[in-house]
Amino acid sequence: MYDYDLILAAQTQRILTAYPCQILDPANPAHGCFLPEHGDHHPNADHGSNASLLATACYTFLCDGSPLHEDDELFGRIQKSIAFERAWQRPTGLIDLVSVNWESPPDTGFAVQLFSPVVAFARRLTDGNERAAEIAETLGEFVRTAATGMIDRGFHTPNHRWVVCSALSQAMTLYPDVDARAYVDSILTETIDINDDGEFTERSTGIYNAVCDRGLRFMADHLDRPELLDDVRKNLEIMTHLFHEDGTVVTSISNRQDRGNRLVPTGIADSFFDMANRDNDGRWASIADRLIALGQDAQHSPWQIQPFTQNPEYRESRITRSPIPDNYARLYPVSGLWRVKRGKLSATAATDNRAPFAIRYGDINLTSIKFSGTYHNTTNFEADTVEEIPDGIRMTQHGEKNVRTPGYDLPLNKPVPVGTFGAVRGTRERWTLQTIDLILDITEVENGFDLRYRTEGGLDRIPIEIEFALEAPGQWETDDQVTPVVNGQSSILKSGFGIFHRGTEALSIGPGQAIHRNWAMRNSSPADDRFRVLVTLQTPVDHTIEIRYGTWSIASHSLI
């Protein structure tokens, strides 16, 4: 459960475990730095390294009920860590992310965003508490100088804008002399990059949705812009319908590094919990509880304790929990996203995606179904439209929308200097072939889906491949063979049906065809890290795949 005492205990355990990771040699240039628990051990002041552990240390020292409340040794370590954080600022006030971003305004923003609530919390405790006052002053000086350094110095990614704005908005509340409002307003003029379905630009369910929602919550509070919470609500609403049965989240739609990963998005738990309390939403409270319970080291993040320090009344909150949605089919037309959830079954279809359909059934993970072909790079299916049909959706890739139609370049009838062939390509006239449309109808049936794949136009005899990428290990069983499979193997389903099963769960695929035996067609991006089942066809195609899920019977060797 998302509980103050539970999370505070985890924060305490985290910082005690980090004691041996702190550099205490005064001769070391990184004196005072907490080295990160995970990953490399390069000392740095960024939000994933010293800054995160320093925030945890401060919360553990300041929070009432903590076993280390007002602890002498911990206070000494906090002082050293703050001194390191300040010493490793560049003259501008900015800090580095050594893996990629040097003298980085957005990464400084992550740290300012993290420390500002700590400084605000310490300030509220300064009456008669000299140590809290010292933390507020020294850590606050980092916040002030770092925030000043961020002004008018930019960002890289879409979410960075809201990190920068939220960090500066918090800093301006703490230090009214930080003159950042014009810069913040110039960024906000770009408008929040969220669509009507609730998706941010990066579609990052596992990482950056959490970053954006947290930033918008802080901006709403510190800029007096409560309307920004409506964007948080929209994103949390779509997130509510993107969870698999085991608490992991759909990542096949992401445009960032979480794409395709199996993960529990613990970073968004604080937003679910905070907004559950603001809106008295029992579903979101239940999701926050589940994320905290399931996520590895979820309670260790300092963000999880922060809502309680900003809103002490949350400690006594008694929101009536409501069930997490578990039985629905929903189309998000702006995002081009279709979600089906039926208990253990979780399915996702998406436009503008090389993995247009994916299915989870319990521990069976069909991570992607891809449709590929060799017709001038115009038959690798990425739907550009989606529409509802009875019991399902129709996804279409329209051939005329391709940037380059099938065909060949014609001569320019003038010299083309060496090294300029690519540069002049867009100026050539072309001899073009017939465009091809690709249509995928996905209909939900009892215990499964029917996928009807069709081609219209183009030429005949074009090789087509349907790839089913399954997360192994498991067993692949057809009418005449049983094979234990691991990731990296491939199989062509020549005819009939095959069943992939592990434990008591199974997924049936078919009927197969094997018109060609091209195991990895050009530009098909085969899922080499999965067990691949291929159905091979050629144009014109009108083939229906039946996918069924259910319980594997070891007695009858069948799906029931």
N, C-alpha and C positions, 0 to 999 in steps of 0.2 A: 504494500500500500504506500501511496505517496504521503509519508509521515515524517514529521519534523524530527522526532527522536531517532528513527531509523536512519534518516539521511545524515543527521549530525554524528551518529555513531560511525557511519561509513567515512565521513570526512575526517574524523579523529583517527580511524585506522589508517586512512590514506597518508596523513601527514606523519604519523609515527613510522610507517613503513618507509617514508621518504627521508627520515633522518640520516641514514647512512649514505644517501645520495647527495647530501649537501656538501659543497666544497668549503672546508673550514680552515684551510691553510692560508694565512694572511699574505703569503708571498705569491699565491696564485692570482693571476689577473682576473679570474672568475670567482674570486672569494665571495662566498655567500650564495652562490647559485645553487638551486635545486636542479639536479640533472633529471630529465624525464624518466618516468618508470618504464616507458615503452619506447621502442625505436632506438635511434642512435643516442650517443651520450655527448654530443657536442653542446657545450654550455651556450645558452642563448637566453635573451630576455623576452622572447615572443610568447604569445598566449598559450601555446601548447607545451611550453617548457617551464621555465622558472615561474612565469606569471601565473599559470594555472595552479601550481603547488603553493605559491605565495598567497593567492586568494583563499585556498583551502586552509592554509595556516592561520590567516587572519580570522576567518569565520570560526574556526575551531577555538581560537583564543578569545574571541569577543562574545560568542553565543552563550547565553545562560543555559545551564544544563550540560555543558560540555565537560568531560573529564579533564580537559586541558584549559578550562576557563582561567584566565589570569596566571597561567603557568610560567614560571620564571625562565626555564630553558627555552620554551617555545617562543617567548617574547624576544629573547636574544637572537634566536634563529630568524625571526621575522625582521628584526633590525638589519641583520646582515643581508637578507634576501632583498629588502627594499634598497639598501645601498648598492647592491649589484645591479638591480633593475635601473637605477638612476645612472650608475657609472657607465652602463652599456648603451645609453642613448647617444645618438650622433649629435653634433653641435646644433642641428636643426631641432632636436628634441625627438626625432624619429628613431625607430628601432628597425632591426633587420629580421627577415625570415630567411635563414641562411640557405635553405634548400632552393630558393628561387627569387625572392624579392628583397633587394637591398635598399636601405634607407626608405622604408616602405610606409606610406601614409595609411593604406588599408590595414596592414598588419599591426601598425601602431594603434589603429582604431579598435581592433579586436582587444588589445590590452587595455586601452582606456575604457572601453565598454565593460570589460571584466572588473576593473578596479574601481570605477566610479561608484557602484553600489556599496562596495566595501568602505570607501571613504565616507559616503553618506551615512552608513550604519555606524561607523566609528564616531562620527560627529555627534550622533544622537546619544552616545554614551559618555561624552567627555565631561559631564558634570561630576567633578570630584574624581575622575579617572584619568590620571596623567598618561597612562600607557595608551589608552584609547586615543587621547588627544595627540600623542606622538605619532601613532599610526595614521591618523587623519591628516596630520601636517606633512609628514615625510612622504607617504604614499600619494597624498594629494598634490604634492609638488611635482611628482612624476606625471600625474594626470594633467595638471595645468600646463606644464612645459611641452608634454607630448601633444596635447590637443592644439596648442598654439602652432606647433610644427606641422600639423596636418592641414591647416587652412590653405586653400588654393593650391594643393599639391596633388590632387587626383586620386585615381583608383584604376583597377584593371578590369574586374568582372562585374556583372550586373549586381550581385549581392553586396559587393564592396561598397556601393553607394549608400546602402541602408546601414551598414556597419559604421561608415564614416559619419553619416548624419546622426545616428543614435549616440555614438560616442561623443560627438561635439555637443549634442543637445544636453547630455548628462553633464559634460564639463561646464557648459554655460550656466547650468543650475547651480553647480558647486562654486564656480568662479565667474561672476557676472562680467569681469573685465576681459574674459576670453571673447574676442570680437569675431564670432564665427557665424552669426545669423545670416548675413548676406550670402556667404558661401553655401550654407545649408539650404537656404531658399533656392539658390541657383541649381542645386542638385535636385531638389524636390520638384522644380519646374519641369523636369523630365517626366514626371508622374511615375507612380508605382507600377512596376512591370508585372502586373497580375491580370489575367483575363477573367471573364465573367464566370468561368467554371472554377476559378480559384487556383490556377496554376501560375507559378512564376516562370520567367523566361527559361531558367536552367532546369526546370522540372525535376529538381534533385530531391526526391522524397527521403533519401537517406542522410543527407548532410545539409544542403543549403536552404531547404524549406525552413528548417529550425533557425538558421542564421537570420533569414529574412523576417520570420515571425517575431523573433526576439527583438530585432532592431525596430520593427514597427511598433511593438508594445512600448519600448522606451521612448520613441519619438512621440507617440500619442500622449504619454504622460508629461514629458519634459518640454514639448513644444506647444502644449495645449491644443493638440490636433486629435481629438477623440475619434474622428471619422477614420483615422488610419486603422483603428481596431476592426473596422468592417472588413478590411482586406485580410487581417489575421483570421477573422471568422470564416471568410470564404476559403482560405487555404486549409484551415483545420477541418472544415466540412468535407472537402474532397479527400483530405488525408484520412478522415474517418472511414472512407469507403475504399481505401487502398491497402488495407492490412490483410495478410494471409492468416490462416487459422492459428499458426504458431507464433504470431506476434511480429514476424518479419513483415517487410513492406515491399510493395511492387517497385522494383528499380529498373525494369526493362525500358521505361520511358525516359529515364534521366539523360540529360546532356552532359553530365559531369562524371567524376571518377567513381561514383557509387553505382554506375550503370551495370546491371546484371549481377550485382553482388547480393548475397543472402545476408541481410543484416536487420537488427532491431533498431529503429531510429530513436535511440534514447535521448539524443540531443534536443528533441522537440518536446520532451516530457514536461519541462517547466512551462512552456507555452500552453500546452493542454491543461495543466493544473491551474495556472493563473487565470486563463480564460474560463475554465469551469467555475472558478470562484466568482469571477466578475459576472457571469451569465447564469449561474446556478444550473449548469449543464451536466447532468449525471453521466451522459455518455462520455464526455471529455474527461471527467474525473475517473471513470473506469479505465479509459485508455492510459491516462497518466499512471494509475496504479499498475497497470499491466506492463508498461514500459519500464517502470522502476523495478518491478519484480523479475522481468525476463532479461533485461539488458546486462551484459557482462560489465561489471563495475559501474553500473548506471548511477548508483548513489554517490560515487566518488567525485562526480563533476561538481565543481563549486556552483554551477548554474542551478543545480537542484535545490540548494539551500537558500538561494537568493530570494525567491518569492516570500519566504517566511520572514526574512530580515526587513524587506520592504513593507510587508503587510503582516504584522504580528498576529492579527486576528485570524489569519489562515490556519494558525496552529490549532484553533478550536473549531475549524470549519467542519460541518457535518453534512456535506452534500449527499443527498440520497443517490446512490449509484444506479445507473440505468444500463441495460444491456448494450454492448457494442453491436452495431448493425451486422447481421450475419446471414441475411436471406434477401437478396435483391439482384436486379439487373438494371443498370443505369447507363445511359448514354450522356456523355459530356460533349456536346456538338462543337463547341468552340475549340476545345482541346483535341478533338478527334479521338476521344477515348471512350471505350466501352468496358464496363466492369460487371462481372457476374460473380456473386458469392452465394454459395449454398452449403453452409456448414464447412466441411473440410475442403470443399471445392472452391478454388479461387482462380478466375480466368480474366485475362486482360488483353484487349485488342487496342491497337494504336495506329493512327496514321503517321505519315512522315517518319517511318521507323522500319529498319530492315528486319526487325523481329515483330511482324504485325500481330502475332498472336502467341500467347504463352499461357500455360496452365500449371497450377499447383493443386495436387490432391493429397492432403496429408503430407507424407514424406516423399511423394513422387513429385519431381520437379521437371516438367517439360519447359525448359528455360526459353525456348524459342521455336517457332515454326517459320521457316523462311522459304520463299519462292524465288527461284533464280533461273536465268536463261542467258543465252549467248548472242542475242540479237542486238548488236551494236550498243551494248550497255543500257538497253531500254527495257529489259525484261527481268531486272532485279527489283522485285516488287516493293514499292514504298507508296502506299495509297495516298492520294492527295485529297480525296473526299470520303466521307462516311455518311450513310443515311440509314434510317430505321426501315426494316422490313418485318413482316410477321415473325415473331419469336426471335428476332436477331437483327443483324446489320448487314449492309452491303458496303464493301470497301472497294474503291476504284482508283486505279492509276491510269490517267488519261494520257494517251500517247502524244497528243498535240501540245501537252504542257511540258514535255521534256525540253531542256535547254537546247539540246542538239538532236535533231531528228535523225533517224538512221540514214546513212548515205556516205558520200565520199567528196573530198575537196577537189575543186577544179583549179587549173593553173591561173596564176595572176597575169601571165604574159608580160612579165617584167622581172628584172633581177631580184633575187631574194638572197641578201648577203648571209654569209655563214653566221650561224648563231641566232638568226631572226625568224626561223621557220615557225616557232611557237608564237612569236609576237604578231605575226601577220595572219595567223590562222583564221581569226575572226573576220577578216576582210575578204576571204575567198567566197566565191559562189560555190554551190554544191549541187551534185546530182543526188537526189534524195529517193529513198524507198518509202514504202507504205508504213505509216505509224501503226503501233499496236496498243490496244487497250487491254488492261489486266483487271479482272473482276473477281473478288472473293466474297462469297456470301457465307456468313457464319450464322447458323441457326441453332438455338438451344433445343435439345431434345431430352427425353428422360435419361438421366445419368450420362449426359454427354453432349457432344456438338457434332453437327454435320458441316463440313467445309467444302463448298462447291467452288472450284477454281476454274476460270474460263479465260481464254484468250480470244480477242476479236481483232482481225486485221493482221498486219505483218505478213510474213512468208510462212510457208509450210516447212516441216522437217527441222524446225529450230529446236535444239535440245532444251528441255525444261527439267528442273529438279525441285522437288519438295524435300526440305531437310527438317527432320525432327531432332532437336538437340536435348537429350535427357541427361540429367545429373546422375552419374553412376557412383557407386557400384549397384548392381542389381542383376536380374536374370531376364534374358530376352528369349521368349518362347513363341515358336510358330507351330504349325501343324506337324512338322517333321523334325524339329530340332529344339534343344534347350541349350542356351549358352550363357555362362556367367560372363558379364561384361564389366569393363572399367572405362573410365574416361580416356578418350583418345582412340577408341575403336570405332569402326564404321561398318554398317551392314545395309545392303540393298534389299528391300522387301519386294520380291519378284511378283508375288500374287498373294491373295488371301489376307489374313490378319496376323499381326504379331502383338504379343502382350509383354509389356515391361512390368516386372513386379519386384518389390522388395518388402520383406515382412509380410504383413497382411493386406497391403494396398497394391493396386494394379491399374494400369492404363492400357487400353487396347487401341491399336492404330491399324487402319486399312480401308479398303483393299489396296494392295500394292500393284505396281507395274515396274517393269525393267526394260524399257525400250532401248536405253543406252547404259553404259557402265562407266560414265565419267564421274570419278569419285570426288573431284574438286574442280568444278567448272571455273573458268577464268572469271575473276572479280566476284565470285560468289561468297567470299569471306567465310569459309567453312568454320564451324564451331569445333576446332580441334581439341578444345579442352573439355569436351562432352562426349558421351556415346551418341553417335549419329546414326539415325535410320533414314535412308533415302528412298524416295519413290521417284523413278525417272520416266519422263514423258517426252513427247515432242508435239509441236504445234501442228494443227490447231488442237487446243486442249479444252476438254470439258470433263473434269474428273472430280468426283465427290469422295472426300475422305471422311470416314466415320471414326470419331474418337469417343470412347466410352471409359468411364471410371467406375471403380467399385472395389469390393473385397476379393482378395485372391484366395481361392480354395485349394489348399494343398491336396485335399482328398480327390477332387474332381479335375484338378489341373485346369481350372477355368476361372474366369472373372464372373462374380455373382453380385 
